[in-house]
Amino acid sequence: MTALILSKDNFDDSKSLGLSCWLMITSRQPADLPELMRKIIRQLGFLLLKSAIYNRTIVTFLLTCACAAVIFGCRSDTGGIGSGGPSDGVAAIPHGYMARLEQVHDGRLIGFGPFVGYFFRPEDPSDLGRLSFVCFNENRFYSSDMPNGAKLYEGTALRATLPRADVAIPTQDRINPVFFQEAPEAWRNTRPEPQDDFVHFHSCYDGTGPVRTGYWIRHVAVSDFTYDMGGRVGKESPLYHQVHKGPDRDFARIVEFDRGPEKDN
């Protein structure tokens, strides 16, 4: 938005003030302003033009209302997921949540996230061992039968460190899955109670790649939907399942090792 400063010295004539205000309001609307907000602003501009002939106080009051309407419209139509407005496919971070966390654990700096549509919040700001999270269907990435940006899950993530095992940690991709049937029993046994709810582990990472510290995640669905990776997988995939409201005990039982996002050059 472009700010326009009005002063009494510049506009001694009320008609000129009203006309200038009307031109400012009707010509400087953001392109993505909602249509209802556009109509309100146009009406305020018209009233400004008429009332300027009679009363400068009315002009000042209406100008204040118009500016507030423009600012509110710009801020409310963020296009963010979870905002209640239309989405452009990019998730807006909910208040108090973060897409990526960093912490010093056991003497080293490790990161966690970001993942598509997931946002995390420590339940205690001084302790990152227990997180709350929400998951949105960003760009319909997870479900083809839910709207773009719909909230799919909320839940809890509890930090754990997998014991050393005679298994090489995969690093070839950004996220490398190890299904339960291939994972050491010692890893699976680190699940918090209730173990049937905590069926998905996602690792943290440091400057060299994935680490054995990460979070066991309990997904609680907020509604019924099909988890089909946005239509990219079918019933033959271990990821595919019908989700019902409540704890998703059919969520893919995977230990995922995350080497971290690509570093900016």
C-alpha positions as CSV (number, residue, x, y, z in Angstrom):
1,M,0.0,0.0,0.0
2,T,1.1,3.6,-0.7
3,A,0.6,6.1,2.1
4,L,-0.8,9.5,1.1
5,I,-0.3,12.3,3.7
6,L,-3.0,14.9,3.8
7,S,-2.6,18.3,5.6
8,K,-4.8,21.2,6.2
9,D,-2.4,23.5,4.4
10,N,-2.6,21.5,1.3
11,F,-6.4,21.3,1.3
12,D,-8.1,24.4,2.6
13,D,-10.9,23.9,0.2
14,S,-13.3,21.1,1.4
15,K,-14.4,20.1,-2.1
16,S,-10.8,19.5,-3.1
17,L,-10.2,17.5,0.0
18,G,-13.3,15.3,-0.7
19,L,-12.3,14.8,-4.4
20,S,-8.7,13.9,-3.5
21,C,-9.8,11.4,-0.8
22,W,-12.2,9.8,-3.2
23,L,-9.5,9.4,-5.9
24,M,-7.1,8.0,-3.4
25,I,-9.5,5.4,-2.0
26,T,-10.9,4.2,-5.3
27,S,-7.6,4.1,-7.2
28,R,-5.3,2.6,-4.6
29,Q,-7.1,-0.6,-3.7
30,P,-4.8,-3.7,-3.6
31,A,-5.5,-6.1,-6.5
32,D,-6.4,-9.0,-4.3
33,L,-8.8,-7.1,-2.0
34,P,-12.1,-9.0,-1.5
35,E,-15.0,-7.8,-3.6
36,L,-17.2,-7.0,-0.5
37,M,-14.4,-4.8,0.9
38,R,-14.0,-3.1,-2.5
39,K,-17.7,-2.1,-2.4
40,I,-17.4,-0.8,1.1
41,I,-14.4,1.3,0.1
42,R,-16.2,2.7,-3.0
43,Q,-19.2,3.7,-0.9
44,L,-17.0,5.4,1.7
45,G,-15.2,7.2,-1.1
46,F,-18.5,8.4,-2.6
47,L,-19.7,9.6,0.8
48,L,-16.4,11.4,1.3
49,L,-16.9,13.3,-2.0
50,K,-20.5,14.3,-1.1
51,S,-19.9,15.2,2.6
52,A,-16.8,17.3,1.9
53,I,-19.0,20.0,0.5
54,Y,-20.7,20.4,3.9
55,N,-18.6,19.4,6.8
56,R,-14.8,18.9,7.3
57,T,-15.4,16.8,10.5
58,I,-17.5,14.3,8.5
59,V,-14.7,14.1,5.9
60,T,-12.2,13.3,8.6
61,F,-14.4,10.7,10.2
62,L,-15.1,8.9,6.9
63,L,-11.5,9.1,5.8
64,T,-10.5,7.3,9.0
65,C,-13.1,4.6,8.3
66,A,-12.0,4.2,4.8
67,C,-8.3,3.8,5.7
68,A,-9.2,1.3,8.4
69,A,-11.2,-0.7,5.8
70,V,-8.3,-0.7,3.4
71,I,-5.8,-1.8,6.1
72,F,-8.2,-4.5,7.4
73,G,-8.8,-5.8,3.9
74,C,-5.1,-6.1,3.2
75,R,-4.5,-7.9,6.4
76,S,-7.5,-10.2,6.5
77,D,-7.2,-11.6,3.0
78,T,-3.8,-13.2,3.5
79,G,-4.5,-16.2,1.3
80,G,-3.0,-18.3,4.0
81,I,-4.1,-21.8,5.0
82,G,-6.0,-21.8,8.2
83,S,-6.9,-18.1,7.9
84,G,-10.4,-18.7,6.8
85,G,-9.8,-16.9,3.5
86,P,-9.1,-18.2,0.0
87,S,-5.7,-19.9,-0.3
88,D,-3.0,-19.4,-2.9
89,G,-1.6,-22.8,-1.9
90,V,1.1,-21.4,0.5
91,A,0.4,-22.2,4.2
92,A,0.3,-19.3,6.6
93,I,1.9,-20.0,9.9
94,P,-0.8,-20.1,12.6
95,H,-0.3,-17.8,15.6
96,G,2.2,-19.2,18.0
97,Y,3.3,-22.1,15.7
98,M,6.5,-22.6,13.7
99,A,7.3,-24.5,10.6
100,R,10.9,-25.1,11.7
101,L,12.5,-25.6,15.1
102,E,16.1,-25.4,16.2
103,Q,17.5,-26.5,19.5
104,V,20.7,-27.5,21.2
105,H,20.4,-31.1,22.4
106,D,23.2,-33.1,23.9
107,G,25.6,-30.4,23.0
108,R,24.8,-30.0,19.3
109,L,22.5,-27.8,17.3
110,I,19.7,-29.8,15.5
111,G,16.8,-28.7,13.4
112,F,13.3,-30.1,12.9
113,G,11.2,-29.3,9.9
114,P,9.8,-27.8,7.8
115,F,7.3,-30.3,6.3
116,V,4.5,-29.5,3.9
117,G,1.5,-28.2,5.9
118,Y,2.9,-29.0,9.4
119,F,3.4,-26.3,12.1
120,F,4.7,-26.9,15.6
121,R,4.5,-25.2,19.0
122,P,6.3,-26.1,22.2
123,E,3.8,-26.7,25.0
124,D,6.4,-25.2,27.4
125,P,8.6,-22.5,25.7
126,S,11.5,-23.6,27.8
127,D,11.2,-27.3,26.8
128,L,11.2,-28.5,23.2
129,G,10.8,-32.1,24.3
130,R,7.0,-31.9,23.8
131,L,5.3,-30.2,20.9
132,S,1.8,-29.6,19.8
133,F,1.2,-29.5,16.1
134,V,-1.4,-28.9,13.4
135,C,-1.4,-30.2,9.8
136,F,-3.1,-28.6,6.9
137,N,-3.8,-30.0,3.4
138,E,-1.5,-27.6,1.8
139,N,-1.9,-27.6,-2.0
140,R,-4.0,-30.7,-1.4
141,F,-0.7,-32.5,-0.7
142,Y,-2.2,-35.2,1.6
143,S,-5.8,-35.7,0.6
144,S,-7.6,-35.4,-2.7
145,D,-11.1,-35.3,-1.2
146,M,-10.4,-32.5,1.2
147,P,-10.2,-28.8,0.2
148,N,-6.9,-27.1,-0.3
149,G,-5.8,-25.8,3.1
150,A,-8.3,-27.8,5.2
151,K,-7.1,-28.7,8.6
152,L,-6.4,-32.4,8.7
153,Y,-4.7,-33.2,12.0
154,E,-3.7,-31.9,15.3
155,G,-1.7,-33.8,17.8
156,T,1.5,-34.2,19.9
157,A,5.1,-34.8,19.1
158,L,7.4,-36.2,21.8
159,R,11.2,-36.1,21.5
160,A,13.2,-39.3,21.6
161,T,16.6,-40.6,20.7
162,L,16.7,-43.9,18.8
163,P,19.4,-46.3,20.2
164,R,22.4,-47.2,18.1
165,A,21.7,-50.2,15.9
166,D,23.4,-52.2,13.3
167,V,21.5,-50.4,10.6
168,A,22.8,-47.6,8.3
169,I,20.8,-44.4,8.5
170,P,19.7,-43.7,4.9
171,T,20.7,-40.2,3.6
172,Q,20.1,-40.3,-0.1
173,D,17.0,-38.2,-0.2
174,R,15.7,-35.3,1.8
175,I,13.3,-37.7,3.7
176,N,14.2,-41.4,3.9
177,P,11.6,-43.8,5.2
178,V,12.3,-47.0,7.1
179,F,9.1,-49.0,7.5
180,F,8.4,-50.7,10.8
181,Q,9.0,-54.2,9.5
182,E,12.5,-53.2,8.5
183,A,13.3,-51.1,11.6
184,P,15.1,-52.5,14.6
185,E,12.8,-53.5,17.5
186,A,14.9,-51.2,19.8
187,W,13.8,-48.3,17.7
188,R,10.1,-49.2,17.8
189,N,10.3,-49.7,21.5
190,T,11.1,-46.0,22.1
191,R,7.5,-45.1,21.2
192,P,5.7,-43.3,24.0
193,E,2.5,-44.6,25.5
194,P,0.0,-45.2,24.0
195,Q,2.2,-46.9,21.5
196,D,-0.6,-47.7,19.1
197,D,-1.1,-43.9,18.7
198,F,2.5,-42.9,18.3
199,V,3.3,-44.8,15.1
200,H,5.3,-42.2,13.1
201,F,8.9,-41.0,13.9
202,H,10.5,-38.1,12.1
203,S,14.2,-37.4,12.8
204,C,15.9,-34.1,13.4
205,Y,19.1,-33.2,11.5
206,D,22.4,-31.3,12.0
207,G,24.9,-29.8,9.6
208,T,25.9,-33.3,8.3
209,G,22.5,-34.9,7.8
210,P,19.9,-36.9,9.8
211,V,20.4,-37.7,13.4
212,R,18.9,-40.4,15.7
213,T,17.1,-37.8,17.8
214,G,13.7,-36.8,16.6
215,Y,10.0,-36.9,17.5
216,W,7.4,-39.6,17.8
217,I,4.2,-38.1,16.4
218,R,0.6,-38.8,17.4
219,H,-1.8,-37.8,14.7
220,V,-5.4,-37.0,15.7
221,A,-7.7,-36.4,12.7
222,V,-10.2,-33.5,13.0
223,S,-12.5,-35.1,10.4
224,D,-12.9,-38.1,8.1
225,F,-11.0,-38.1,4.8
226,T,-8.9,-40.2,2.4
227,Y,-5.1,-40.1,2.9
228,D,-3.9,-40.7,-0.6
229,M,-1.1,-38.1,-0.9
230,G,-3.3,-35.9,-3.0
231,G,-4.3,-38.7,-5.4
232,R,-0.6,-39.6,-6.1
233,V,-0.9,-43.1,-4.4
234,G,-3.6,-45.8,-4.6
235,K,-4.9,-48.5,-2.3
236,E,-1.8,-50.6,-2.9
237,S,0.4,-48.1,-1.2
238,P,1.2,-48.4,2.5
239,L,0.5,-44.7,2.9
240,Y,-3.1,-45.0,1.6
241,H,-5.8,-45.3,4.2
242,Q,-9.2,-44.0,5.2
243,V,-8.9,-41.6,8.1
244,H,-11.6,-41.3,10.7
245,K,-12.0,-38.5,13.2
246,G,-9.8,-39.2,16.3
247,P,-6.4,-40.9,16.7
248,D,-5.1,-42.1,13.4
249,R,-3.8,-45.5,14.3
250,D,-3.6,-46.5,10.6
251,F,-1.1,-43.8,9.8
252,A,1.9,-45.2,8.0
253,R,4.2,-46.9,10.5
254,I,7.5,-45.4,9.4
255,V,10.7,-44.2,11.0
256,E,11.8,-41.2,8.7
257,F,15.3,-39.8,8.6
258,D,15.4,-36.2,7.5
259,R,18.7,-34.8,6.2
260,G,17.3,-31.3,6.4
261,P,16.3,-28.7,3.8
262,E,18.7,-27.7,1.0
263,K,21.0,-24.9,2.1
264,D,20.9,-21.6,0.3
265,N,24.0,-21.0,-1.8
